[in-house]
Amino acid sequence: MHPPEPHSPPERPPPMSGAWRTTWLLLAFMVVNFADKAVLGLAGPEIRADFGLTRQEFGTAQSAFFALFSVAALGVSLLTRRVRTAPLLLVLVLMWSAAQLPMMWGAAGFGTLVATRVLLGAAEGPSAPVAIHHVHGWFPQRERSLPTAVLLFGAAAGVAVAAPVLSWVITHWGWRWSFGVVGLVGLVWAVAWAIWGAEGPLAPRVGKAAKGGTGEKSGAGTGSAPASDDLGVPLRAVLLSGSFMTAAFGAFAAYWLMSTLLTWTPDYLESVVGWDLHGAGTLVGVGALANGVVLLVHGLVAQRSARREPTGRRLPVGAGAGLLMVVSGCAVALFGTIDSMWGKVPLMLGPITLAMVMLTVAMTACARIAPPSQRGVVLGALTFVFALGGILSPLVLGGMVDRAATVSAGYEQGWLLTSGLLLTAGVLAALFCRPEATAKRLGISEAPSARVPLVP
């Protein structure tokens, strides 16, 4: 679509169906994405029993998922300056779905598990930054908090749906079928995206088209001209800013917590607390759903605050997210040290979930300080950093549990380490994550607000 002439009347605004249909499709994309991640943790006890693995060896298999996760996230995000995001998303989902299916083969052993997790991680690493970059092409800056939260809700919904469903599959069909189910669902989504997936009216130009102007395309009905001088802001200035670095570290700590909960909570609840697989899977699913509710509520509050209050009067997003991370860190410490399940369950479903807000804040903050043509790269760099939490937490906590005098003592040490990360990241974000001030210093103005509907 070509931008309208300066003096021509603006076209109609982007239809609600286009922006929100894309958002719902990508929500489903994220649901499948995180169901894929959750399957190994849910099937973990059965896999360890079948293959005779220690917890540290199992942690190695879980970390194999992240071996190329961060590198692929950064590498594919660099492609967003040359290739449209719609076909990129289709290729990624086909790759990750195909990576799940070999584990249905009865002869597939530990080596196959590690190899397929590496391939799966390479395909899923770029998924979140590319999906968020894509959906930001449908919404102007002031409208992006809610759709970003909706996509990240897919992470929670993926676990919430996967935990009870895959636990049932594992119990009745065996753990190998849990891999097959999520692979087949991914292929179904790929068909839907091939039919309905499309680029947004505010998506930045790519490839040769970008040479004529690197700003965001003028969306249908926005009446806004492409942003200028995107390349006048060096990428290193964005990546070395206090806002980016503290947002990235905060997201790293939040993702460490998420990976810990996905990987080790089922085993913790079975080995230490004494629950069965069904009960552990159900609590993990409900906890993930609580994470999603927190993300959606935060997205709505942030969106309405952006609409009603001038930028200078709003509480800096880093301060709010940092405070929530501090509360979450204290809750994790209590969760790991108290004995009563009457205390553990409310903590897991309440205060611990508040750290996940940092994932939304980090994504929107880094998108705010990035020129449009570099947004995909910056989001990829953010993912590169925070995904390291997914690599390290299974290895570190698995080793701590195996080396401890008892399983219970090892898990207690792991929860306290996680708490310390959250507390440190929360304080740093509260002090130094100031995306509006950073954007002003870098000379990145906020794009005019398009008339895109707030809610479907």
KEDRENRO-523449 format. One record per residue (C-alpha): residue number from 1; residue in one letter; chain; x, y, z. Coordinates in Angstrom, 1 decimal, padded with zeros to 4 digits, always signed. Example, Ala and Ser with C-alpha at 12.3 -4.5 7.8 and 13.67 -1.06 7.14 Angstrom:
<atom 1 A A <+012.3 -004.5 +007.8>>,
<atom 2 S A <+013.7 -001.1 +007.1>>,
***
This chain:
<atom 1 M A <+000.0 +000.0 +000.0>>,
<atom 2 H A <+001.4 +003.4 -001.0>>,
<atom 3 P A <+001.1 +006.4 +001.4>>,
<atom 4 P A <-001.5 +008.9 +000.6>>,
<atom 5 E A <-000.5 +012.2 -001.1>>,
<atom 6 P A <+000.1 +015.0 +001.4>>,
<atom 7 H A <-003.0 +016.9 +000.4>>,
<atom 8 S A <-005.3 +014.0 -000.3>>,
<atom 9 P A <-008.1 +013.2 +002.1>>,
<atom 10 P A <-007.1 +010.3 +004.5>>,
<atom 11 E A <-008.5 +006.9 +003.8>>,
<atom 12 R A <-010.7 +005.0 +006.1>>,
<atom 13 P A <-009.1 +003.8 +009.3>>,
<atom 14 P A <-007.8 +000.2 +009.5>>,
<atom 15 P A <-010.8 -002.0 +010.1>>,
<atom 16 M A <-011.3 -003.5 +013.5>>,
<atom 17 S A <-011.5 -007.0 +012.0>>,
<atom 18 G A <-008.0 -006.7 +010.4>>,
<atom 19 A A <-006.2 -005.5 +013.5>>,
<atom 20 W A <-007.9 -007.8 +016.0>>,
<atom 21 R A <-008.3 -010.8 +013.8>>,
<atom 22 T A <-004.5 -010.7 +013.4>>,
<atom 23 T A <-004.1 -010.3 +017.2>>,
<atom 24 W A <-006.4 -013.3 +017.9>>,
<atom 25 L A <-004.5 -015.5 +015.3>>,
<atom 26 L A <-001.2 -014.6 +017.0>>,
<atom 27 L A <-002.7 -015.2 +020.4>>,
<atom 28 A A <-003.4 -018.8 +019.2>>,
<atom 29 F A <+000.2 -018.9 +017.8>>,
<atom 30 M A <+001.6 -018.0 +021.3>>,
<atom 31 V A <-000.7 -020.6 +022.9>>,
<atom 32 V A <+000.7 -023.4 +020.7>>,
<atom 33 N A <+004.2 -021.9 +021.2>>,
<atom 34 F A <+004.1 -022.2 +025.0>>,
<atom 35 A A <+002.3 -025.6 +024.9>>,
<atom 36 D A <+005.3 -026.8 +023.0>>,
<atom 37 K A <+007.6 -025.5 +025.8>>,
<atom 38 A A <+005.5 -027.0 +028.6>>,
<atom 39 V A <+005.3 -030.5 +027.2>>,
<atom 40 L A <+008.8 -031.5 +028.4>>,
<atom 41 G A <+008.3 -030.3 +031.9>>,
<atom 42 L A <+004.9 -032.1 +032.2>>,
<atom 43 A A <+006.3 -035.4 +030.8>>,
<atom 44 G A <+009.5 -035.0 +032.7>>,
<atom 45 P A <+009.0 -037.7 +035.5>>,
<atom 46 E A <+008.0 -040.3 +032.9>>,
<atom 47 I A <+010.9 -039.4 +030.5>>,
<atom 48 R A <+013.4 -039.5 +033.4>>,
<atom 49 A A <+012.0 -042.9 +034.4>>,
<atom 50 D A <+012.1 -044.3 +030.9>>,
<atom 51 F A <+015.5 -043.0 +030.0>>,
<atom 52 G A <+017.1 -043.4 +033.5>>,
<atom 53 L A <+018.1 -039.7 +033.8>>,
<atom 54 T A <+019.2 -037.7 +036.8>>,
<atom 55 R A <+017.6 -034.3 +037.3>>,
<atom 56 Q A <+020.7 -032.6 +036.0>>,
<atom 57 E A <+020.7 -034.7 +032.8>>,
<atom 58 F A <+017.1 -033.9 +032.4>>,
<atom 59 G A <+017.9 -030.2 +032.9>>,
<atom 60 T A <+020.5 -030.6 +030.1>>,
<atom 61 A A <+017.7 -031.8 +027.8>>,
<atom 62 Q A <+015.5 -028.9 +028.8>>,
<atom 63 S A <+018.3 -026.4 +028.3>>,
<atom 64 A A <+019.0 -027.9 +024.8>>,
<atom 65 F A <+015.8 -026.2 +023.8>>,
<atom 66 F A <+017.6 -022.9 +024.4>>,
<atom 67 A A <+020.9 -023.8 +022.8>>,
<atom 68 L A <+020.0 -021.9 +019.6>>,
<atom 69 F A <+017.0 -020.1 +021.0>>,
<atom 70 S A <+018.7 -016.8 +021.7>>,
<atom 71 V A <+021.0 -016.8 +018.6>>,
<atom 72 A A <+018.0 -017.7 +016.3>>,
<atom 73 A A <+015.9 -014.9 +018.0>>,
<atom 74 L A <+018.5 -012.3 +017.1>>,
<atom 75 G A <+019.4 -013.7 +013.7>>,
<atom 76 V A <+015.8 -014.0 +012.4>>,
<atom 77 S A <+014.9 -010.6 +013.9>>,
<atom 78 L A <+017.6 -009.1 +011.7>>,
<atom 79 L A <+015.8 -010.6 +008.7>>,
<atom 80 T A <+012.7 -008.5 +009.6>>,
<atom 81 R A <+014.5 -005.6 +007.8>>,
<atom 82 R A <+014.6 -007.6 +004.6>>,
<atom 83 V A <+011.7 -010.1 +004.8>>,
<atom 84 R A <+008.0 -009.5 +005.7>>,
<atom 85 T A <+007.0 -011.0 +009.0>>,
<atom 86 A A <+003.9 -012.9 +007.8>>,
<atom 87 P A <+005.9 -015.5 +005.8>>,
<atom 88 L A <+008.5 -015.6 +008.5>>,
<atom 89 L A <+005.9 -016.6 +011.1>>,
<atom 90 L A <+004.6 -019.4 +008.7>>,
<atom 91 V A <+008.0 -020.8 +008.3>>,
<atom 92 L A <+008.7 -020.8 +012.0>>,
<atom 93 V A <+005.5 -022.6 +013.0>>,
<atom 94 L A <+006.1 -025.3 +010.3>>,
<atom 95 M A <+009.6 -025.8 +011.6>>,
<atom 96 W A <+008.7 -026.2 +015.2>>,
<atom 97 S A <+005.7 -028.5 +014.5>>,
<atom 98 A A <+007.9 -030.8 +012.5>>,
<atom 99 A A <+010.5 -030.8 +015.3>>,
<atom 100 Q A <+008.0 -032.4 +017.7>>,
<atom 101 L A <+006.9 -035.3 +015.6>>,
<atom 102 P A <+010.0 -037.5 +015.7>>,
<atom 103 M A <+009.5 -038.2 +019.5>>,
<atom 104 M A <+006.4 -040.2 +018.6>>,
<atom 105 W A <+008.8 -042.9 +017.2>>,
<atom 106 G A <+009.1 -045.6 +019.7>>,
<atom 107 A A <+012.9 -046.0 +019.1>>,
<atom 108 A A <+013.6 -042.3 +019.7>>,
<atom 109 G A <+015.8 -042.0 +022.7>>,
<atom 110 F A <+017.6 -039.3 +024.7>>,
<atom 111 G A <+019.8 -038.3 +021.8>>,
<atom 112 T A <+016.7 -037.7 +019.6>>,
<atom 113 L A <+015.1 -035.8 +022.4>>,
<atom 114 V A <+018.1 -033.4 +022.7>>,
<atom 115 A A <+018.4 -032.9 +019.0>>,
<atom 116 T A <+014.7 -032.2 +018.5>>,
<atom 117 R A <+014.7 -029.7 +021.4>>,
<atom 118 V A <+017.6 -027.9 +019.8>>,
<atom 119 L A <+015.7 -027.6 +016.5>>,
<atom 120 L A <+012.5 -026.7 +018.4>>,
<atom 121 G A <+014.3 -023.9 +020.2>>,
<atom 122 A A <+015.8 -022.5 +017.0>>,
<atom 123 A A <+012.3 -022.3 +015.5>>,
<atom 124 E A <+010.6 -020.9 +018.5>>,
<atom 125 G A <+013.3 -018.5 +019.6>>,
<atom 126 P A <+012.3 -015.8 +017.1>>,
<atom 127 S A <+008.6 -016.4 +017.4>>,
<atom 128 A A <+007.7 -013.9 +020.2>>,
<atom 129 P A <+009.7 -010.9 +018.9>>,
<atom 130 V A <+008.6 -011.5 +015.3>>,
<atom 131 A A <+005.0 -011.9 +016.4>>,
<atom 132 I A <+005.0 -008.8 +018.5>>,
<atom 133 H A <+006.8 -006.8 +015.7>>,
<atom 134 H A <+004.1 -008.0 +013.4>>,
<atom 135 V A <+001.2 -007.0 +015.6>>,
<atom 136 H A <+002.8 -003.6 +016.2>>,
<atom 137 G A <+002.4 -003.1 +012.5>>,
<atom 138 W A <-001.4 -003.0 +013.1>>,
<atom 139 F A <-001.4 -000.6 +016.1>>,
<atom 140 P A <+000.2 +002.8 +016.7>>,
<atom 141 Q A <+002.4 +003.4 +019.8>>,
<atom 142 R A <-000.3 +004.4 +022.2>>,
<atom 143 E A <-002.4 +001.4 +021.4>>,
<atom 144 R A <+000.2 -001.3 +021.7>>,
<atom 145 S A <+000.1 -002.2 +025.4>>,
<atom 146 L A <-003.1 -004.2 +025.2>>,
<atom 147 P A <-002.3 -006.3 +022.0>>,
<atom 148 T A <+001.2 -007.0 +023.4>>,
<atom 149 A A <-000.4 -008.2 +026.6>>,
<atom 150 V A <-002.9 -010.3 +024.7>>,
<atom 151 L A <+000.0 -012.0 +022.9>>,
<atom 152 L A <+001.9 -012.6 +026.1>>,
<atom 153 F A <-001.3 -013.9 +027.6>>,
<atom 154 G A <-000.9 -016.7 +025.0>>,
<atom 155 A A <+002.1 -017.9 +027.0>>,
<atom 156 A A <+000.0 -018.3 +030.1>>,
<atom 157 A A <-002.9 -019.7 +028.2>>,
<atom 158 G A <-000.7 -022.2 +026.4>>,
<atom 159 V A <+000.5 -023.6 +029.7>>,
<atom 160 A A <-003.0 -023.4 +031.2>>,
<atom 161 V A <-004.5 -025.4 +028.3>>,
<atom 162 A A <-001.5 -027.7 +027.9>>,
<atom 163 A A <-001.1 -028.7 +031.6>>,
<atom 164 P A <-004.4 -030.5 +032.1>>,
<atom 165 V A <-004.8 -031.6 +028.5>>,
<atom 166 L A <-001.3 -033.0 +028.1>>,
<atom 167 S A <-001.4 -034.5 +031.5>>,
<atom 168 W A <-004.4 -036.5 +030.4>>,
<atom 169 V A <-002.7 -037.4 +027.1>>,
<atom 170 I A <+000.4 -038.6 +029.0>>,
<atom 171 T A <-001.7 -040.7 +031.5>>,
<atom 172 H A <-003.9 -042.3 +028.8>>,
<atom 173 W A <-001.8 -042.4 +025.6>>,
<atom 174 G A <+001.8 -042.2 +026.9>>,
<atom 175 W A <+004.3 -039.3 +027.1>>,
<atom 176 R A <+005.3 -039.7 +023.4>>,
<atom 177 W A <+001.8 -038.7 +022.2>>,
<atom 178 S A <+002.1 -035.4 +024.1>>,
<atom 179 F A <+004.8 -034.3 +021.6>>,
<atom 180 G A <+002.7 -035.5 +018.7>>,
<atom 181 V A <-000.4 -033.6 +019.8>>,
<atom 182 V A <+001.3 -030.2 +020.0>>,
<atom 183 G A <+003.1 -030.8 +016.7>>,
<atom 184 L A <-000.2 -031.5 +014.9>>,
<atom 185 V A <-002.0 -028.5 +016.4>>,
<atom 186 G A <+000.9 -026.3 +015.2>>,
<atom 187 L A <+000.3 -027.6 +011.6>>,
<atom 188 V A <-003.4 -026.7 +011.9>>,
<atom 189 W A <-002.5 -023.1 +012.9>>,
<atom 190 A A <-000.1 -022.9 +009.9>>,
<atom 191 V A <-003.1 -023.6 +007.6>>,
<atom 192 A A <-005.1 -020.8 +009.2>>,
<atom 193 W A <-002.2 -018.3 +009.0>>,
<atom 194 A A <-001.7 -019.1 +005.3>>,
<atom 195 I A <-005.3 -018.2 +004.7>>,
<atom 196 W A <-005.7 -015.1 +006.9>>,
<atom 197 G A <-002.3 -013.8 +007.9>>,
<atom 198 A A <-001.5 -010.4 +006.5>>,
<atom 199 E A <+000.9 -007.4 +007.1>>,
<atom 200 G A <-000.4 -004.4 +009.0>>,
<atom 201 P A <-000.8 -000.9 +007.6>>,
<atom 202 L A <+001.8 +000.5 +010.0>>,
<atom 203 A A <+004.4 -002.2 +009.3>>,
<atom 204 P A <+007.8 -000.7 +008.3>>,
<atom 205 R A <+009.1 -001.2 +004.8>>,
<atom 206 V A <+011.4 -004.0 +004.1>>,
<atom 207 G A <+014.0 -004.8 +001.5>>,
<atom 208 K A <+014.3 -002.5 -001.5>>,
<atom 209 A A <+011.2 -000.6 -000.4>>,
<atom 210 A A <+013.0 +000.5 +002.7>>,
<atom 211 K A <+015.7 +002.3 +000.8>>,
<atom 212 G A <+013.2 +005.0 -000.3>>,
<atom 213 G A <+012.2 +005.7 +003.4>>,
<atom 214 T A <+012.8 +003.6 +006.4>>,
<atom 215 G A <+009.9 +004.7 +008.6>>,
<atom 216 E A <+006.6 +003.0 +009.2>>,
<atom 217 K A <+004.3 +002.8 +006.3>>,
<atom 218 S A <+001.4 +005.3 +006.4>>,
<atom 219 G A <-001.5 +003.2 +007.6>>,
<atom 220 A A <-004.8 +003.2 +006.0>>,
<atom 221 G A <-006.6 +006.0 +007.7>>,
<atom 222 T A <-003.8 +007.2 +009.9>>,
<atom 223 G A <-003.0 +010.1 +007.7>>,
<atom 224 S A <+000.6 +009.9 +009.1>>,
<atom 225 A A <+003.7 +010.3 +007.0>>,
<atom 226 P A <+006.5 +007.7 +007.4>>,
<atom 227 A A <+008.8 +008.5 +010.2>>,
<atom 228 S A <+012.2 +009.9 +009.1>>,
<atom 229 D A <+015.8 +009.4 +010.0>>,
<atom 230 D A <+015.4 +005.9 +011.4>>,
<atom 231 L A <+019.0 +005.2 +010.6>>,
<atom 232 G A <+020.1 +008.4 +012.3>>,
<atom 233 V A <+019.9 +006.6 +015.6>>,
<atom 234 P A <+022.7 +004.1 +016.0>>,
<atom 235 L A <+021.5 +000.7 +017.1>>,
<atom 236 R A <+024.2 +000.6 +019.8>>,
<atom 237 A A <+022.7 +003.8 +021.3>>,
<atom 238 V A <+019.4 +002.0 +021.8>>,
<atom 239 L A <+021.0 -001.3 +023.1>>,
<atom 240 L A <+023.4 +000.5 +025.6>>,
<atom 241 S A <+020.7 +002.8 +027.0>>,
<atom 242 G A <+019.7 +002.3 +030.6>>,
<atom 243 S A <+016.1 +001.6 +029.6>>,
<atom 244 F A <+017.1 -001.3 +027.3>>,
<atom 245 M A <+019.6 -002.8 +029.7>>,
<atom 246 T A <+017.4 -002.8 +032.8>>,
<atom 247 A A <+014.3 -003.8 +030.8>>,
<atom 248 A A <+016.3 -006.8 +029.4>>,
<atom 249 F A <+017.6 -007.8 +032.8>>,
<atom 250 G A <+014.1 -007.5 +034.2>>,
<atom 251 A A <+012.8 -009.7 +031.4>>,
<atom 252 F A <+015.7 -012.1 +032.0>>,
<atom 253 A A <+014.6 -012.5 +035.7>>,
<atom 254 A A <+011.0 -012.9 +034.8>>,
<atom 255 Y A <+011.8 -015.5 +032.1>>,
<atom 256 W A <+014.0 -017.3 +034.6>>,
<atom 257 L A <+011.0 -017.6 +036.9>>,
<atom 258 M A <+008.8 -018.7 +034.1>>,
<atom 259 S A <+011.2 -021.4 +032.9>>,
<atom 260 T A <+011.7 -022.5 +036.5>>,
<atom 261 L A <+008.0 -022.9 +037.1>>,
<atom 262 L A <+007.5 -024.7 +033.8>>,
<atom 263 T A <+010.4 -027.1 +034.2>>,
<atom 264 W A <+010.6 -027.8 +037.9>>,
<atom 265 T A <+007.2 -027.1 +039.5>>,
<atom 266 P A <+005.6 -030.5 +038.5>>,
<atom 267 D A <+008.6 -032.4 +039.9>>,
<atom 268 Y A <+008.7 -030.2 +043.0>>,
<atom 269 L A <+005.0 -030.8 +043.7>>,
<atom 270 E A <+005.4 -034.5 +043.2>>,
<atom 271 S A <+008.8 -035.1 +044.9>>,
<atom 272 V A <+008.6 -032.6 +047.7>>,
<atom 273 V A <+005.0 -031.9 +048.3>>,
<atom 274 G A <+003.7 -035.4 +047.4>>,
<atom 275 W A <+001.1 -034.6 +044.8>>,
<atom 276 D A <+000.3 -036.8 +041.8>>,
<atom 277 L A <+000.8 -035.9 +038.2>>,
<atom 278 H A <-002.8 -034.8 +037.7>>,
<atom 279 G A <-002.8 -032.5 +040.7>>,
<atom 280 A A <+000.6 -031.0 +039.8>>,
<atom 281 G A <-000.4 -030.4 +036.2>>,
<atom 282 T A <-003.6 -028.8 +037.3>>,
<atom 283 L A <-001.9 -026.4 +039.6>>,
<atom 284 V A <+000.7 -025.5 +037.0>>,
<atom 285 G A <-002.1 -024.7 +034.6>>,
<atom 286 V A <-004.1 -022.6 +037.0>>,
<atom 287 G A <-000.9 -020.7 +037.9>>,
<atom 288 A A <-000.2 -020.0 +034.3>>,
<atom 289 L A <-003.8 -018.8 +033.9>>,
<atom 290 A A <-003.3 -016.4 +036.8>>,
<atom 291 N A <-000.2 -015.1 +035.0>>,
<atom 292 G A <-002.3 -014.4 +032.0>>,
<atom 293 V A <-005.0 -012.6 +034.0>>,
<atom 294 V A <-002.3 -010.3 +035.5>>,
<atom 295 L A <-000.9 -009.6 +032.0>>,
<atom 296 L A <-004.3 -008.7 +030.6>>,
<atom 297 V A <-005.3 -006.5 +033.5>>,
<atom 298 H A <-002.0 -004.7 +033.3>>,
<atom 299 G A <-002.4 -004.2 +029.6>>,
<atom 300 L A <-005.8 -002.7 +030.0>>,
<atom 301 V A <-004.7 -000.4 +032.8>>,
<atom 302 A A <-001.6 +000.7 +030.8>>,
<atom 303 Q A <-003.6 +001.3 +027.7>>,
<atom 304 R A <-006.2 +003.4 +029.3>>,
<atom 305 S A <-003.6 +005.4 +031.3>>,
<atom 306 A A <-001.8 +006.2 +028.0>>,
<atom 307 R A <-005.0 +007.5 +026.6>>,
<atom 308 R A <-006.1 +009.6 +029.5>>,
<atom 309 E A <-003.0 +011.1 +031.0>>,
<atom 310 P A <-000.2 +013.1 +029.4>>,
<atom 311 T A <+003.2 +011.3 +029.2>>,
<atom 312 G A <+004.8 +013.6 +031.8>>,
<atom 313 R A <+002.2 +012.9 +034.4>>,
<atom 314 R A <+002.3 +009.1 +034.2>>,
<atom 315 L A <+004.3 +006.9 +036.6>>,
<atom 316 P A <+007.4 +005.7 +034.7>>,
<atom 317 V A <+006.7 +002.1 +033.5>>,
<atom 318 G A <+009.9 +000.9 +034.9>>,
<atom 319 A A <+009.0 +002.1 +038.4>>,
<atom 320 G A <+005.7 +000.3 +038.4>>,
<atom 321 A A <+007.1 -003.0 +036.9>>,
<atom 322 G A <+010.1 -002.9 +039.3>>,
<atom 323 L A <+007.8 -002.6 +042.3>>,
<atom 324 L A <+005.8 -005.6 +041.1>>,
<atom 325 M A <+009.0 -007.6 +040.6>>,
<atom 326 V A <+010.1 -006.9 +044.2>>,
<atom 327 V A <+006.8 -008.1 +045.5>>,
<atom 328 S A <+007.1 -011.2 +043.4>>,
<atom 329 G A <+010.6 -011.9 +044.6>>,
<atom 330 C A <+009.5 -011.7 +048.2>>,
<atom 331 A A <+006.7 -014.1 +047.4>>,
<atom 332 V A <+009.1 -016.6 +045.7>>,
<atom 333 A A <+011.3 -016.6 +048.8>>,
<atom 334 L A <+008.2 -017.4 +051.0>>,
<atom 335 F A <+007.0 -020.1 +048.6>>,
<atom 336 G A <+010.3 -021.9 +048.8>>,
<atom 337 T A <+010.7 -021.8 +052.6>>,
<atom 338 I A <+007.3 -022.4 +054.1>>,
<atom 339 D A <+005.9 -025.9 +054.5>>,
<atom 340 S A <+002.2 -025.3 +054.3>>,
<atom 341 M A <+000.5 -025.8 +051.0>>,
<atom 342 W A <-002.2 -023.5 +052.2>>,
<atom 343 G A <+000.4 -020.8 +052.0>>,
<atom 344 K A <+002.2 -022.0 +048.8>>,
<atom 345 V A <-000.8 -022.2 +046.6>>,
<atom 346 P A <-002.0 -018.6 +047.2>>,
<atom 347 L A <+001.5 -017.3 +046.7>>,
<atom 348 M A <+001.9 -019.2 +043.4>>,
<atom 349 L A <-001.5 -018.0 +042.1>>,
<atom 350 G A <-001.1 -014.4 +043.4>>,
<atom 351 P A <+002.0 -012.4 +044.2>>,
<atom 352 I A <+004.5 -014.6 +042.3>>,
<atom 353 T A <+002.6 -013.9 +039.0>>,
<atom 354 L A <+003.3 -010.2 +039.3>>,
<atom 355 A A <+006.8 -010.6 +037.9>>,
<atom 356 M A <+005.4 -011.5 +034.5>>,
<atom 357 V A <+004.2 -007.9 +033.9>>,
<atom 358 M A <+007.9 -007.1 +033.2>>,
<atom 359 L A <+007.7 -009.1 +030.0>>,
<atom 360 T A <+005.0 -006.8 +028.6>>,
<atom 361 V A <+006.7 -003.7 +029.9>>,
<atom 362 A A <+010.1 -004.8 +028.5>>,
<atom 363 M A <+008.6 -005.4 +025.0>>,
<atom 364 T A <+006.6 -002.1 +024.8>>,
<atom 365 A A <+009.5 -000.1 +026.4>>,
<atom 366 C A <+012.0 -001.4 +023.9>>,
<atom 367 A A <+009.6 -000.9 +021.0>>,
<atom 368 R A <+009.2 +002.7 +022.2>>,
<atom 369 I A <+012.9 +003.5 +022.2>>,
<atom 370 A A <+013.5 +001.8 +018.8>>,
<atom 371 P A <+013.1 +003.5 +015.4>>,
<atom 372 P A <+010.4 +001.6 +013.4>>,
<atom 373 S A <+012.8 +000.0 +011.0>>,
<atom 374 Q A <+014.9 -001.3 +013.8>>,
<atom 375 R A <+012.1 -002.4 +016.1>>,
<atom 376 G A <+012.3 -006.1 +015.0>>,
<atom 377 V A <+016.1 -006.1 +015.7>>,
<atom 378 V A <+015.7 -004.5 +019.1>>,
<atom 379 L A <+013.0 -006.9 +020.1>>,
<atom 380 G A <+015.2 -009.8 +018.9>>,
<atom 381 A A <+018.1 -008.5 +021.0>>,
<atom 382 L A <+015.8 -008.3 +024.0>>,
<atom 383 T A <+014.7 -011.9 +023.4>>,
<atom 384 F A <+018.3 -012.9 +023.0>>,
<atom 385 V A <+019.0 -011.6 +026.5>>,
<atom 386 F A <+016.0 -012.8 +028.4>>,
<atom 387 A A <+016.0 -016.2 +026.8>>,
<atom 388 L A <+019.3 -016.8 +028.5>>,
<atom 389 G A <+017.2 -017.3 +031.6>>,
<atom 390 G A <+015.5 -020.2 +030.0>>,
<atom 391 I A <+018.9 -021.8 +029.2>>,
<atom 392 L A <+020.4 -021.3 +032.7>>,
<atom 393 S A <+017.5 -022.0 +035.1>>,
<atom 394 P A <+017.0 -025.7 +034.2>>,
<atom 395 L A <+020.7 -026.4 +034.4>>,
<atom 396 V A <+021.4 -024.3 +037.5>>,
<atom 397 L A <+018.4 -025.5 +039.5>>,
<atom 398 G A <+018.8 -029.2 +038.3>>,
<atom 399 G A <+022.4 -029.1 +039.5>>,
<atom 400 M A <+021.5 -027.5 +042.8>>,
<atom 401 V A <+018.9 -030.2 +043.6>>,
<atom 402 D A <+021.1 -033.1 +042.6>>,
<atom 403 R A <+024.0 -031.7 +044.7>>,
<atom 404 A A <+022.0 -030.9 +047.8>>,
<atom 405 A A <+021.7 -033.1 +050.8>>,
<atom 406 T A <+018.0 -033.6 +050.1>>,
<atom 407 V A <+015.7 -032.8 +047.2>>,
<atom 408 S A <+013.7 -030.5 +049.5>>,
<atom 409 A A <+016.9 -028.5 +050.5>>,
<atom 410 G A <+018.0 -028.2 +046.9>>,
<atom 411 Y A <+014.7 -026.8 +045.8>>,
<atom 412 E A <+014.7 -024.3 +048.7>>,
<atom 413 Q A <+018.1 -023.0 +047.5>>,
<atom 414 G A <+016.8 -022.7 +044.0>>,
<atom 415 W A <+013.8 -020.7 +045.0>>,
<atom 416 L A <+015.9 -018.4 +047.1>>,
<atom 417 L A <+018.3 -017.8 +044.1>>,
<atom 418 T A <+015.3 -017.0 +041.9>>,
<atom 419 S A <+014.0 -014.6 +044.6>>,
<atom 420 G A <+017.3 -012.7 +044.6>>,
<atom 421 L A <+017.3 -012.3 +040.8>>,
<atom 422 L A <+013.8 -010.9 +040.9>>,
<atom 423 L A <+014.6 -008.4 +043.7>>,
<atom 424 T A <+017.7 -007.2 +042.0>>,
<atom 425 A A <+016.1 -006.8 +038.6>>,
<atom 426 G A <+013.1 -005.0 +040.1>>,
<atom 427 V A <+015.2 -002.4 +041.9>>,
<atom 428 L A <+017.3 -001.7 +038.7>>,
<atom 429 A A <+014.2 -001.4 +036.6>>,
<atom 430 A A <+012.5 +001.0 +039.0>>,
<atom 431 L A <+015.6 +003.2 +039.0>>,
<atom 432 F A <+016.7 +003.2 +035.4>>,
<atom 433 C A <+014.0 +002.0 +033.0>>,
<atom 434 R A <+012.6 +005.3 +031.6>>,
<atom 435 P A <+011.6 +004.6 +027.9>>,
<atom 436 E A <+009.9 +008.0 +027.3>>,
<atom 437 A A <+013.0 +009.9 +028.6>>,
<atom 438 T A <+015.3 +007.6 +026.5>>,
<atom 439 A A <+013.2 +008.1 +023.4>>,
<atom 440 K A <+013.3 +011.9 +023.9>>,
<atom 441 R A <+017.1 +011.8 +024.3>>,
<atom 442 L A <+017.5 +009.7 +021.2>>,
<atom 443 G A <+015.2 +011.9 +019.2>>,
<atom 444 I A <+012.5 +009.2 +018.5>>,
<atom 445 S A <+009.2 +010.9 +018.5>>,
<atom 446 E A <+005.9 +009.1 +019.2>>,
<atom 447 A A <+004.0 +008.3 +016.0>>,
<atom 448 P A <+000.6 +010.0 +015.6>>,
<atom 449 S A <-002.1 +007.9 +017.1>>,
<atom 450 A A <-004.2 +006.1 +014.5>>,
<atom 451 R A <-007.8 +005.5 +015.0>>,
<atom 452 V A <-007.5 +001.8 +015.7>>,
<atom 453 P A <-010.2 +000.3 +018.1>>,
<atom 454 L A <-009.1 -000.3 +021.7>>,
<atom 455 V A <-011.1 -003.5 +022.1>>,
<atom 456 P A <-012.6 -005.9 +019.6>>,
***
